[in-house]
Amino acid sequence: MKQQLTQTLTAVETEPSTECTSCHSMITNTALIFNCYVCPHCDHHLPMTARERLNWFLGQVDGELGQQFTAKDPLGFVDSKPYPQRMTEAQTKTGESEALIVLYGKLRNLEVVACAFDFRFMGGSMGSVVGDRFVEAAEKALNEKKPLVCFAASGGARMQEGLLSLMQMARTAAAVERLRIAGVPYIVVLTNPVYGGVTASLAMLGDIHLAEPKAMIGFAGKRVIEQTVRETLEEPFQRAEFLLEHGVVDEVVHRHQMIDTIYRLLAKLCHQPNVNA
């Protein structure tokens, strides 16, 4: 018995773990995945990759969109590194080809199109490929009359693509407007963080805006605003709860309740029977 306990403790000690960025507790990766990347000690919502989030959200994945789009370097942009080198490094780091992943499949009895930003990929920045993928997702939702769900996490437009990245704000806004005219539901989930051109376009044009607890959401960053107005902005400025209080967000939803909440809303919007009712 003592030997078995020692072996179990050794296995736990050697299992890969992640430190919670809020309470600094060490959590085994197995426990973290089981708990949907929510800290079991302080309830802090840790980030999920785009693919992890979509596979968690969709009970059945039928396919992926946008893989044919590849980033170009029309400006020959160089900061401390050439843009193509930054792209290669981001692809190696994340295992993804771009910052937005689009999957379609089933959420229980509802067919949906879902997309998610991967903040690890150049801060989830929106360049031309992200715009292409979002527009393709919206067009599939429009043509097949399937609701679109977007999990946003981004620092904004991708500066390495200049005006081409800013154009994606108009393109994605136009795609969402076509959904609105056709009566196809579009739900946005604001995760931590969402800023810049993504906030100013596709992330704030949903029929319903949900947010994860304590997510940072805004256009300009808090420090930029403080330097401009020369005032200290106290917590919870730009937090999800602050935006809920001021009418920007419709509901702040714990990750454990997120799937049920989105399903309930979509069943109502799509006039479909709620299988949980």
Secondary structure, DSSP 8 states (H G I E B T S, - for coil): -HHHHHHHHHHHHHS-EEE-TTT--EEEHHHHHHTTTB-TTT--B----HHHHHHHH-SEEEEEE-TT-----TT--BSSSBHHHHHHHHHHHHS-SSSEEEEEEEETTEEEEEEEE-TTTGGG-B-HHHHHHHHHHHHHHHHHT--EEEEEEE--B-GGGTHHHHHHHHHHHHHHHHHHHHT--EEEEEEEEE-HHHHTTGGG--SEEEE-TT-BB-SS-HHHHHHHHT----TTTTBHHHHHHTTS-SEE--HHHHHHHHHHHHHHHTT---TT-
